[in-house]
Amino acid sequence: MEEEYIPDIVSVIDEEGKEHVFEELDRIETENGLYVALCPLPEDPSKITEESDEFIVLRVIPGEGEEVTLEPIEDDDEYDEIGQIFLERINKMFSDLEDGED
């Protein structure tokens, strides 16, 4: 029996108060903190494609209660390191999914 996929949807409000909607692809925790990889979702669902390979990496900053702040990673070396980890993990996830479809 095939499991139904239910994406983790994240709504982010930017500095100008505009809402952006993402699917959370993955999250990791390192000695430097917690990070998420998010894939932007278009406002028009018909524009979602399987070929979309764009994702962004943000640092998770805990707030009060369940609120969190997501912020860009300013350090280039840290961004490259975390981005590479996510790229490898996401590629493996999708590779495993494709292998299971046979």
PyRosetta script that sets phi, psi and omega in degrees:
from pyrosetta import init, pose_from_sequence

init()
pose = pose_from_sequence("MEEEYIPDIVSVIDEEGKEHVFEELDRIETENGLYVALCPLPEDPSKITEESDEFIVLRVIPGEGEEVTLEPIEDDDEYDEIGQIFLERINKMFSDLEDGED")
pose.set_psi(1, 131.3)
pose.set_omega(1, -177.2)
pose.set_phi(2, -85.7)
pose.set_psi(2, 132.8)
pose.set_omega(2, 178.2)
pose.set_phi(3, -77.6)
pose.set_psi(3, 141.2)
pose.set_omega(3, 176.5)
pose.set_phi(4, -78.8)
pose.set_psi(4, 133.0)
pose.set_omega(4, 179.5)
pose.set_phi(5, -82.3)
pose.set_psi(5, 126.3)
pose.set_omega(5, 176.9)
pose.set_phi(6, -122.0)
pose.set_psi(6, 108.7)
pose.set_omega(6, -176.7)
pose.set_phi(7, -71.2)
pose.set_psi(7, 152.1)
pose.set_omega(7, 172.7)
pose.set_phi(8, -88.3)
pose.set_psi(8, 110.8)
pose.set_omega(8, -177.5)
pose.set_phi(9, -97.1)
pose.set_psi(9, 132.2)
pose.set_omega(9, -178.5)
pose.set_phi(10, -122.0)
pose.set_psi(10, 130.3)
pose.set_omega(10, 176.8)
pose.set_phi(11, -106.1)
pose.set_psi(11, 126.8)
pose.set_omega(11, -177.4)
pose.set_phi(12, -121.8)
pose.set_psi(12, 131.7)
pose.set_omega(12, 175.9)
pose.set_phi(13, -101.9)
pose.set_psi(13, 122.8)
pose.set_omega(13, -178.9)
pose.set_phi(14, -83.6)
pose.set_psi(14, -177.1)
pose.set_omega(14, -176.3)
pose.set_phi(15, -61.0)
pose.set_psi(15, -27.5)
pose.set_omega(15, -179.9)
pose.set_phi(16, -88.6)
pose.set_psi(16, 2.4)
pose.set_omega(16, 179.3)
pose.set_phi(17, 85.8)
pose.set_psi(17, 7.3)
pose.set_omega(17, -179.9)
pose.set_phi(18, -85.2)
pose.set_psi(18, 136.1)
pose.set_omega(18, 179.7)
pose.set_phi(19, -87.5)
pose.set_psi(19, 136.4)
pose.set_omega(19, 175.2)
pose.set_phi(20, -125.1)
pose.set_psi(20, 139.1)
pose.set_omega(20, -177.1)
pose.set_phi(21, -114.2)
pose.set_psi(21, 133.9)
pose.set_omega(21, -177.7)
pose.set_phi(22, -132.9)
pose.set_psi(22, 158.2)
pose.set_omega(22, 166.3)
pose.set_phi(23, -100.7)
pose.set_psi(23, 128.8)
pose.set_omega(23, 176.3)
pose.set_phi(24, -78.3)
pose.set_psi(24, 117.1)
pose.set_omega(24, -179.4)
pose.set_phi(25, -85.2)
pose.set_psi(25, -38.3)
pose.set_omega(25, -175.2)
pose.set_phi(26, -165.8)
pose.set_psi(26, 162.0)
pose.set_omega(26, 172.5)
pose.set_phi(27, -143.6)
pose.set_psi(27, 145.4)
pose.set_omega(27, 178.1)
pose.set_phi(28, -137.6)
pose.set_psi(28, 155.0)
pose.set_omega(28, 174.6)
pose.set_phi(29, -123.8)
pose.set_psi(29, 130.0)
pose.set_omega(29, 176.8)
pose.set_phi(30, -121.8)
pose.set_psi(30, -178.2)
pose.set_omega(30, 176.8)
pose.set_phi(31, -65.1)
pose.set_psi(31, -17.5)
pose.set_omega(31, 179.3)
pose.set_phi(32, -90.3)
pose.set_psi(32, -11.2)
pose.set_omega(32, 179.7)
pose.set_phi(33, 141.7)
pose.set_psi(33, -169.0)
pose.set_omega(33, -179.0)
pose.set_phi(34, -105.5)
pose.set_psi(34, 137.4)
pose.set_omega(34, -177.2)
pose.set_phi(35, -133.2)
pose.set_psi(35, 152.7)
pose.set_omega(35, 175.0)
pose.set_phi(36, -128.0)
pose.set_psi(36, 149.7)
pose.set_omega(36, 171.4)
pose.set_phi(37, -109.5)
pose.set_psi(37, 121.9)
pose.set_omega(37, -176.2)
pose.set_phi(38, -120.7)
pose.set_psi(38, 140.2)
pose.set_omega(38, 176.2)
pose.set_phi(39, -107.7)
pose.set_psi(39, 121.5)
pose.set_omega(39, -179.8)
pose.set_phi(40, -62.9)
pose.set_psi(40, 137.6)
pose.set_omega(40, 174.9)
pose.set_phi(41, -104.9)
pose.set_psi(41, 129.2)
pose.set_omega(41, 179.5)
pose.set_phi(42, -68.4)
pose.set_psi(42, 154.1)
pose.set_omega(42, 178.3)
pose.set_phi(43, -61.8)
pose.set_psi(43, -32.3)
pose.set_omega(43, 179.4)
pose.set_phi(44, -98.3)
pose.set_psi(44, 108.0)
pose.set_omega(44, -177.5)
pose.set_phi(45, -56.8)
pose.set_psi(45, -23.9)
pose.set_omega(45, 179.9)
pose.set_phi(46, -69.4)
pose.set_psi(46, -12.6)
pose.set_omega(46, -179.9)
pose.set_phi(47, -91.8)
pose.set_psi(47, 2.1)
pose.set_omega(47, 176.4)
pose.set_phi(48, -74.6)
pose.set_psi(48, 129.3)
pose.set_omega(48, 179.8)
pose.set_phi(49, -126.7)
pose.set_psi(49, 153.3)
pose.set_omega(49, 177.8)
pose.set_phi(50, -71.1)
pose.set_psi(50, -20.5)
pose.set_omega(50, -177.5)
pose.set_phi(51, -82.5)
pose.set_psi(51, -4.9)
pose.set_omega(51, -178.6)
pose.set_phi(52, -64.4)
pose.set_psi(52, 117.3)
pose.set_omega(52, -177.9)
pose.set_phi(53, -117.1)
pose.set_psi(53, 15.7)
pose.set_omega(53, -178.8)
pose.set_phi(54, -87.3)
pose.set_psi(54, 133.4)
pose.set_omega(54, 171.2)
pose.set_phi(55, -147.8)
pose.set_psi(55, 156.5)
pose.set_omega(55, 178.3)
pose.set_phi(56, -117.1)
pose.set_psi(56, 153.4)
pose.set_omega(56, -179.0)
pose.set_phi(57, -116.6)
pose.set_psi(57, 127.8)
pose.set_omega(57, 179.8)
pose.set_phi(58, -132.8)
pose.set_psi(58, 153.2)
pose.set_omega(58, 175.2)
pose.set_phi(59, -88.1)
pose.set_psi(59, 140.1)
pose.set_omega(59, 178.6)
pose.set_phi(60, -97.5)
pose.set_psi(60, 123.8)
pose.set_omega(60, 177.4)
pose.set_phi(61, -112.3)
pose.set_psi(61, 114.5)
pose.set_omega(61, -179.2)
pose.set_phi(62, -63.2)
pose.set_psi(62, 143.9)
pose.set_omega(62, 176.6)
pose.set_phi(63, -121.6)
pose.set_psi(63, -156.1)
pose.set_omega(63, 178.2)
pose.set_phi(64, -77.4)
pose.set_psi(64, 139.7)
pose.set_omega(64, 179.2)
pose.set_phi(65, 62.0)
pose.set_psi(65, -129.6)
pose.set_omega(65, -179.6)
pose.set_phi(66, -95.1)
pose.set_psi(66, -1.9)
pose.set_omega(66, -179.1)
pose.set_phi(67, -71.7)
pose.set_psi(67, 141.5)
pose.set_omega(67, 175.8)
pose.set_phi(68, -134.6)
pose.set_psi(68, 158.5)
pose.set_omega(68, 173.6)
pose.set_phi(69, -113.9)
pose.set_psi(69, 137.1)
pose.set_omega(69, 175.5)
pose.set_phi(70, -107.5)
pose.set_psi(70, 129.6)
pose.set_omega(70, -179.0)
pose.set_phi(71, -134.0)
pose.set_psi(71, 151.2)
pose.set_omega(71, 177.7)
pose.set_phi(72, -65.0)
pose.set_psi(72, 155.2)
pose.set_omega(72, 175.7)
pose.set_phi(73, -89.3)
pose.set_psi(73, 115.3)
pose.set_omega(73, -175.2)
pose.set_phi(74, -78.1)
pose.set_psi(74, -35.3)
pose.set_omega(74, -177.0)
pose.set_phi(75, -77.0)
pose.set_psi(75, 121.4)
pose.set_omega(75, -176.7)
pose.set_phi(76, -61.3)
pose.set_psi(76, -42.0)
pose.set_omega(76, -179.5)
pose.set_phi(77, -64.9)
pose.set_psi(77, -43.5)
pose.set_omega(77, 178.4)
pose.set_phi(78, -63.3)
pose.set_psi(78, -43.5)
pose.set_omega(78, 179.6)
pose.set_phi(79, -61.0)
pose.set_psi(79, -45.6)
pose.set_omega(79, -179.9)
pose.set_phi(80, -62.0)
pose.set_psi(80, -42.8)
pose.set_omega(80, -179.4)
pose.set_phi(81, -63.9)
pose.set_psi(81, -49.6)
pose.set_omega(81, -178.1)
pose.set_phi(82, -67.9)
pose.set_psi(82, -41.7)
pose.set_omega(82, 178.4)
pose.set_phi(83, -59.7)
pose.set_psi(83, -40.9)
pose.set_omega(83, 179.2)
pose.set_phi(84, -65.4)
pose.set_psi(84, -40.9)
pose.set_omega(84, 177.5)
pose.set_phi(85, -59.9)
pose.set_psi(85, -47.8)
pose.set_omega(85, 179.5)
pose.set_phi(86, -62.7)
pose.set_psi(86, -43.1)
pose.set_omega(86, -178.9)
pose.set_phi(87, -58.4)
pose.set_psi(87, -45.3)
pose.set_omega(87, 179.2)
pose.set_phi(88, -64.8)
pose.set_psi(88, -43.4)
pose.set_omega(88, -178.8)
pose.set_phi(89, -66.3)
pose.set_psi(89, -42.6)
pose.set_omega(89, -178.4)
pose.set_phi(90, -68.6)
pose.set_psi(90, -42.4)
pose.set_omega(90, 176.7)
pose.set_phi(91, -59.2)
pose.set_psi(91, -41.3)
pose.set_omega(91, 178.8)
pose.set_phi(92, -65.6)
pose.set_psi(92, -41.8)
pose.set_omega(92, 178.9)
pose.set_phi(93, -58.3)
pose.set_psi(93, -47.8)
pose.set_omega(93, -177.5)
pose.set_phi(94, -72.0)
pose.set_psi(94, -32.1)
pose.set_omega(94, 175.9)
pose.set_phi(95, -64.6)
pose.set_psi(95, -43.9)
pose.set_omega(95, 178.0)
pose.set_phi(96, -62.4)
pose.set_psi(96, -39.6)
pose.set_omega(96, 178.8)
pose.set_phi(97, -63.0)
pose.set_psi(97, -44.5)
pose.set_omega(97, -179.6)
pose.set_phi(98, -65.2)
pose.set_psi(98, -38.7)
pose.set_omega(98, 179.8)
pose.set_phi(99, -65.1)
pose.set_psi(99, -33.0)
pose.set_omega(99, -179.2)
pose.set_phi(100, -78.5)
pose.set_psi(100, -9.1)
pose.set_omega(100, -177.6)
pose.set_phi(101, -84.4)
pose.set_psi(101, -7.2)
pose.set_omega(101, -177.1)
pose.set_phi(102, -62.9)
pose.dump_pdb("model.pdb")
